[in-house]
Amino acid sequence: MSHFPRVIPVLLVSDGYLVKPVKFRGDKYIGDPINAVRIFNEKQVDELVICDIDATTKGSGVNYTLLEEIASEAFMPVGYGGGVTDAEQARRITGIGIEKVILNTVAFDRPEAVREISSALGSSSTVVSVDAKRRFTGGWDAYVARGSRKTGLSPSEAAARAQQLGAGEVLVSSIDRESTFEGYDTRLISSVAEAVSVPVIALGGASAFADFAPALDAGASAVAAGSMFVLNGKHRAVLISYPSPADVRSLADR
Amino acid sequence: MTVSIVDYGLGNLGSVSNMLRRIGAEVRTVDTPEGVLESDRVLLPGIGAFDEGMRRLHDKDLVDPLREFAASGRPLFGICLGMQLLLDSSEEGEARGLGLIPGGSARFDDSSGIRVPHMGWSSADPTREDALVAGLPEDRRFYFVHSYRVIPDDAAAILATTDYGVEFASMVRSGSVMGAQFHPEKSHTFGMTIMRNFAQL
């Protein structure tokens, strides 16, 4: 099959700036998002995810101006998450030239929103993000609102429900692993991938190219990373990097 | 190089016009019968459901103008759902398509274990030499997002194929009517090559 797994940089945005939070806490300013998008475009990345971390929690809403600038520089698919609550907003975002809308808090607070957005955009443009935190007793809980509120569902239950509501893709993030460079939580990925038939994107913990294959073997269709692609070295200085096209291609034949 | 993009409320006009501008094409957005008929070449984008796509084309009275435009021999290029609309029908809905290329669309069978939608990067292998696919490098790859695939009645209409569990028609061309299942506007320099080829037809 000539299908290549996707490797996806995730950019977190706050107040229009690119930031790097750690374990869903502590923002660190790292630059201009447009510049980062331009560099990732030159590197011919498979796809980009942009998450505005204030849009829901601080209620700042969707920054359409920023999305327009991003769309005009991105000749690859882009997913956007943050503050999207209805089909009208979702339609405006895809109209700008952003392919996918990523839903988290609203998908649990008002599940019909997933159905509405999916019928407006099509399921393949509707992504539900499931943020998972490990339970002391084993297993995981799915969280919303940047990991501040439990949904009462496990990640696999949350993912299955998202697919049922019309999500065409599930982004599963490990809150425990974000920016830890410990590798993906492959058991979490398997539990979610087994619960759905739509593609699963794994996020959280990647430190090096070698981490991708285990996540894909666990059932992910795509691997995503934030820190690994924007920070470098023990001082975590900003340095945008991305594997070569040949390396990405090699993931198909692993 | 003027390209008219049909605005019928479905499809990422933003991305398509961004890329066309980047290659130096003059972009017009058209949403009226006259707009379509006065165009040099027409690009029909589209994301979403088949019936919704046809309903919106009917609402804007664009179905017959698109047929008339195609009959005139000027280039018409459908992308993603826009390509599926070029055919007669789809398993996804009840509506009649534009009927410019005989055939229809069928859903991928996920019982074989493949994940549907087919989402991500795949190669596309031209079945013959054609100006639309000229100059593509060996390591070409394109971005796909779809659950349905077109099946032209006549295999001669298939311009490129892609393997996703099943080999399917990822590009079609019959005379001046052509289509791509993937999104050239989101496929980096590979898609840019196809867009440039189209703009120069």
Chai-1 contact restraints between the chains, C-beta under 6 A:
chainA,res_idxA,chainB,res_idxB,connection_type,confidence,min_distance_angstrom,max_distance_angstrom,comment,restraint_id
A,M1,B,D163,contact,1.0,0.0,6.0,A-B,restraint_1
A,S2,B,S122,contact,1.0,0.0,6.0,A-B,restraint_2
A,S2,B,S123,contact,1.0,0.0,6.0,A-B,restraint_3
A,S2,B,D163,contact,1.0,0.0,6.0,A-B,restraint_4
A,H3,B,S122,contact,1.0,0.0,6.0,A-B,restraint_5
A,H3,B,Y164,contact,1.0,0.0,6.0,A-B,restraint_6
A,F4,B,W121,contact,1.0,0.0,6.0,A-B,restraint_7
A,R6,B,G120,contact,1.0,0.0,6.0,A-B,restraint_8
A,Q44,B,H188,contact,1.0,0.0,6.0,A-B,restraint_9
A,D46,B,W121,contact,1.0,0.0,6.0,A-B,restraint_10
A,A71,B,G14,contact,1.0,0.0,6.0,A-B,restraint_11
A,S72,B,N18,contact,1.0,0.0,6.0,A-B,restraint_12
A,F75,B,H188,contact,1.0,0.0,6.0,A-B,restraint_13
A,M76,B,K186,contact,1.0,0.0,6.0,A-B,restraint_14
A,P77,B,Y143,contact,1.0,0.0,6.0,A-B,restraint_15
A,P77,B,K186,contact,1.0,0.0,6.0,A-B,restraint_16
A,T94,B,N12,contact,1.0,0.0,6.0,A-B,restraint_17
A,I96,B,G14,contact,1.0,0.0,6.0,A-B,restraint_18
A,G97,B,N12,contact,1.0,0.0,6.0,A-B,restraint_19
A,G97,B,G14,contact,1.0,0.0,6.0,A-B,restraint_20
A,G97,B,S15,contact,1.0,0.0,6.0,A-B,restraint_21
A,G97,B,N18,contact,1.0,0.0,6.0,A-B,restraint_22
A,G122,B,I47,contact,1.0,0.0,6.0,A-B,restraint_23
A,G122,B,G48,contact,1.0,0.0,6.0,A-B,restraint_24
A,S124,B,P117,contact,1.0,0.0,6.0,A-B,restraint_25
A,S124,B,V145,contact,1.0,0.0,6.0,A-B,restraint_26
A,G168,B,P117,contact,1.0,0.0,6.0,A-B,restraint_27
A,S197,B,D110,contact,1.0,0.0,6.0,A-B,restraint_28
A,P199,B,R115,contact,1.0,0.0,6.0,A-B,restraint_29
A,P199,B,M119,contact,1.0,0.0,6.0,A-B,restraint_30
A,S221,B,R115,contact,1.0,0.0,6.0,A-B,restraint_31
